[in-house]
Amino acid sequence: MSEIVDGAVHNGPRDPLQAKTKFALTDLIHGPKKDYLEIGVPLYEASIKCDWEAAKKILLAIPELVRYSITENGETALHIAASAKGPKHVEQFVKNLVDKMTKEDLEIVNKNHNTALYLAAAAGNVETVKIMVEKNKTLLTIPGAGGAMMPVYAASLFGNYEVVKYLYDNSHGLHDDGWTDTNRGWLLEKCVESDMFDIALDIVKKFPHIGRVSNVLGVLARKPEAFREKESNIIERTIKSVSAFIHSKMGTPEKESEALQLLRTVWEDIVQMDKNDIDRILRGAPDPIIMSESGSVIHTARLYKHLNKLQVETQNITKDENQVSKLKNLVSEHALDMHDEIQLLIKENKMASGMGNQVLELQKLISEYIVKIHDETKNLFTQKAGTPDQAHKLHELINQRIAVMRRAIENPKRIFSSRVLFVAAEVGNTTFLVELIRLYPDLIWKINDNGLSIFHVAVKHRHAGIYNLLYEIGAMKDMITPLRDENGNNMLHLVGQTVNRKQLENVSGGALEMQKELLWFEEVKSMIPPSYRERRNSDDLTPHELFSKEHKDMVTQGEKWMKDIASQCMVVAALIATMVFAAAFTVPGGYDQNNGIPIFHSETTFKVFVVADAISLFSSSASILYMFLSVFTSRYAERDFLVSLPKKLIVGLSYLFLSMTTMIIAFSVSFFVLYKRGLLWIPVLISVFALIPFGIYVKAQFILLSDVIRSTYGSRYLFKPRKHVLYYENPTV
């Protein structure tokens, strides 16, 4: 092995841009295979297991191995150990290894330009990071990932908060060499994505204009949960309510969340820019045009083929006496081919990801092309067939349509699906939008690529918090609500479209899902101008017709869900009725043989037993009859899901809950009647165990009952909130 050490040369790059980059020596990995198998492989195994005793034996014999690459990718033993997550002794192994290395040795990078510190930051081991930084702080400014990302960025990328905090605190406020507004912006975005708002806020305070060159607004727009209060127990909620009351009385503002402080700091800086610059930031970057392997836009090759074919065949039909008739047939065949093309694009759209907007745009382009060429040629066909003038005009018309289509394909409409406002509206980030609108009220007039406002998008995705802002903008809402998309759908049509199932995941069952949809329909119906309630879209459907068409399956599912619940409850109610009916004639203690009166009839516990048993019998019977007569015989029309069916379910479940409760009471009390003298522990123990099935039932059905009650009677507070949020301090949404 001595010849390898003596003959070692530094395998650094020749690129002048990488002149300062330090690479590991490659003599071992590229030298005799025998040396690598005897030395390199054991050192690799010891490093990945963090087995210092095994590594120590090798390094004592050849200390220079700490600078040698032991993998094809140029990793040293320190690279391997630093990136390990599992071994228990990784910190001690790294410390021992670092002690045998110089400061310059720690700067060695692999072929991906990653130092051992960069890999340790990505792995999330803060102790190994500290060991290396304490020996060489220069490592903090050596970028990895091809020379683009700082180690602190790698830690933030993988959500390693402790590592990010340590590296950030030791990075001199991101003022060291290598830091630019660009990579500061990258770090800011990743910190926000990983919910490290304290670090993100500190970055923004040090660099107030960083929001102008980063996409931090876009990241915040996608995180509605960052602005919501975390779920808490009743004690925490009580303390919070008392604190809020005290703050309001004293006139002192409540402490804002770090996410909200970050948003306000960034937005207060951006809003000072020119209107065009603000619009550019809010609009975001356009969607990339997806290219094929040959470099052309996906799908356009097929369209060009059709256009070229039409142009060639049109030129060939010039001196034929039946040229008008042939041109007419050619146009018809061409339109049919283009129609088939649309169907193919639709099929591919379902299979391809990431190109949906472009495919839809091409579909629209082809459809418009077919309609226009059909309508324009139809006018010419009404003239006297076969005239030279008609043939000439038909030639010109076809060539004009071909030219228009070519220009449209070559200059496709740019799609901006990352528009900040509409991303926030889609995910229901009400607080985000409130903060932006408060400083820039004109944002309520912005529309997306489909011609919809943020309120239309909120309706489409059923976000009541954003929709309710319409009640705070006065008469301006009457100019926003009538807006229609490119398919002629107004705001009420958008309610008619079925919502993503994710938006209804907090609703208990199909019937309540339908109830919520009907609530939205009735609310938006009252919001838009009356003349728009019966407007038809491009499919010639009114909002109600579209609603009925789209929610047909939901009605069926709601009916099935209601009947399934009713069937299950009837079985339970029937069992309860059977048991309590029998118990009424087999009372505890039996009857006096002389007069037929129950022996314990004068006992208070016996009277409680009789009353509870009777109530249980009557309520279980009522539950059976009500469930059968009301639920199973209902028409299950759309309107029934709004109030009628939920009320029937509430009554049936309430009767069943009452019968279950009184049955447990009657059962438990019956033992007190028999064993209250001398053996009181027996009825007490039995009563405790009797609570187990009762608790199981409560968990299974009472939660459903509370959901139905809240959905039916609490929905009145879903819209028209009593507390305004748009122009008040500390908005709570």
BELPEZI-V479457 format. One record per backbone hydrogen bond with DSSP energy under -0.5 kcal/mol. NH is the residue of the N-H (numbers start at 0). CO is the residue of the C=O. Records with the same first field share a line. If there is no record, write none. Layout:
NH: CO  CO
This chain:
3: 0
4: 0
5: 1
6: 2
7: 4
11: 9
17: 14
18: 15
20: 17
21: 106
22: 20
23: 108
24: 66
29: 25
30: 26
35: 31
36: 32
37: 33
38: 34
39: 34
40: 35
42: 38
43: 39
44: 40
45: 41
46: 42
47: 43
48: 44
49: 45
50: 45
51: 49
54: 50
55: 51
56: 52
57: 53
58: 54
59: 55
60: 56
61: 57
64: 61
65: 62
66: 63
67: 64
68: 24
69: 74
70: 74
73: 70
79: 75
80: 76
81: 77
82: 78
83: 80
89: 86
92: 88
93: 89
94: 90
95: 91
96: 92
97: 93
98: 94
99: 95  96
100: 97
105: 101
106: 103
107: 104
108: 21
109: 113
110: 72
112: 109
114: 112
115: 105
118: 114
119: 115
120: 116
121: 117
122: 118
123: 119
124: 119
125: 123
128: 124
129: 125
130: 126
131: 127
132: 128
133: 129
134: 130
135: 131
138: 135
139: 136
140: 137
141: 138
142: 140
143: 148
145: 111
147: 143
148: 143
152: 149
153: 149
154: 150
155: 151
156: 152
157: 153
158: 155
159: 154
160: 158
163: 159
164: 160
165: 161
166: 162
167: 163
168: 164
169: 165
170: 167
172: 167
173: 170
174: 170  171
175: 170
178: 175
183: 179
184: 180
185: 181
186: 182
187: 183
188: 184
189: 185
190: 186
191: 187
192: 188
193: 189
194: 191
195: 190
196: 194
199: 195
200: 196
201: 197
202: 198
203: 199
204: 200
205: 201
206: 202
209: 206
210: 207
211: 208
212: 208  209
213: 209
218: 214
219: 215
220: 216
221: 217  218
222: 219
225: 222
226: 223
227: 224
236: 232
237: 233
238: 234
239: 235
240: 236
241: 237
242: 238
243: 239
244: 240
245: 241
246: 242
247: 243
248: 244
249: 245
250: 246
251: 246
260: 256
261: 257
262: 258
263: 259
264: 260
265: 261
266: 262
267: 263
268: 264
269: 265
270: 266
271: 268
272: 269
277: 273
278: 274
279: 275
280: 276
281: 277
282: 278
283: 279
286: 414
289: 287
291: 295
294: 291
297: 289
299: 296
300: 296
301: 298
302: 298
303: 299
304: 300
305: 301
306: 302
307: 303
308: 304
309: 305
310: 306
311: 307
312: 308
313: 309
314: 310
315: 311
316: 312
317: 315
322: 319
325: 321
326: 322
327: 323
328: 324
329: 325
330: 326
331: 327
332: 328
333: 329
334: 330
335: 331
336: 332
337: 333
338: 334
339: 335
340: 336
341: 337
342: 338
343: 339
344: 340
345: 341
346: 342
347: 343
348: 344
349: 345
350: 346
351: 347
358: 354
359: 355
360: 356
361: 357
362: 358
363: 359
364: 360
365: 361
366: 362
367: 363
368: 364
369: 365
370: 366
371: 367
372: 368
373: 369
374: 370
375: 371
376: 372
377: 373
378: 374
379: 375
380: 376
381: 377
382: 379
386: 383
390: 386
391: 387
392: 388
393: 389
394: 390
395: 391
396: 392
397: 393
398: 394
399: 395
400: 396
401: 397
402: 398
403: 399
404: 400
405: 401
406: 402
407: 403
408: 404
409: 405
410: 406
411: 408
416: 414
418: 415
419: 281
422: 418
423: 419
424: 420
425: 421
426: 422
427: 423
428: 423
429: 427
432: 428
433: 429
434: 430
435: 431
436: 432
437: 433
438: 434
439: 435
442: 439
443: 440
444: 441
445: 442
447: 451
450: 447
456: 452
457: 453
458: 454
459: 455
460: 456
461: 458
462: 457
463: 461
466: 462
467: 463
468: 465
469: 466
470: 467
471: 468
472: 469
475: 472
476: 473
477: 474
478: 475
479: 475
480: 476
482: 479
484: 488
485: 449
487: 484
490: 480
493: 489
494: 490
495: 491
496: 492
502: 499
503: 500
504: 501
506: 503
512: 508
513: 509
514: 510
515: 511
516: 512
517: 513
518: 514
519: 515
520: 516
521: 517
522: 518
523: 519
524: 520
525: 521
526: 522
527: 523
531: 528
532: 529
534: 531
536: 540
537: 486
539: 536
545: 541
546: 542
547: 543
548: 544
549: 545
550: 546
551: 548
554: 550
555: 551
556: 552
557: 553
558: 554
559: 555
560: 556
561: 557
562: 558
563: 559
564: 560
565: 561
566: 562
567: 563
568: 564
569: 565
570: 566
571: 567
572: 568
573: 569
574: 570
575: 571
576: 572
577: 573
578: 574
579: 575
580: 576
581: 577
582: 578
583: 579
584: 580  581
585: 581
589: 586
591: 596
595: 591
598: 589
600: 597
602: 599
606: 602
607: 603
608: 604
609: 605
610: 606
611: 607
612: 608
613: 609
614: 610
615: 611
616: 612
617: 613
618: 614
619: 615
620: 616
621: 617
622: 618
623: 619
624: 620
625: 621
626: 622
627: 623
628: 624
629: 625
630: 625  626
631: 626
633: 630
639: 636
640: 636  637
641: 638
642: 638
644: 639
646: 642
647: 643
648: 644
649: 645
650: 646
651: 647
652: 648
653: 649
654: 650
655: 651
656: 652
657: 653
658: 654
659: 655
660: 656
661: 657
662: 658
663: 659
664: 660
665: 661
666: 662
667: 663
668: 664
669: 665
670: 666  667
671: 667
672: 668
673: 669
674: 670
675: 671
677: 675
678: 674
681: 678
682: 678
683: 679
684: 680
685: 681
686: 682
687: 683
688: 684
689: 685
690: 686  687
691: 688
692: 688
693: 689
694: 690
695: 691
696: 692
697: 693
698: 694
699: 695
700: 696
701: 696  697
702: 697
704: 700
705: 701
706: 702
707: 703
708: 704
709: 705
710: 706
711: 707
712: 708
713: 708  709
716: 713
717: 714
718: 714
723: 721
727: 724
732: 730
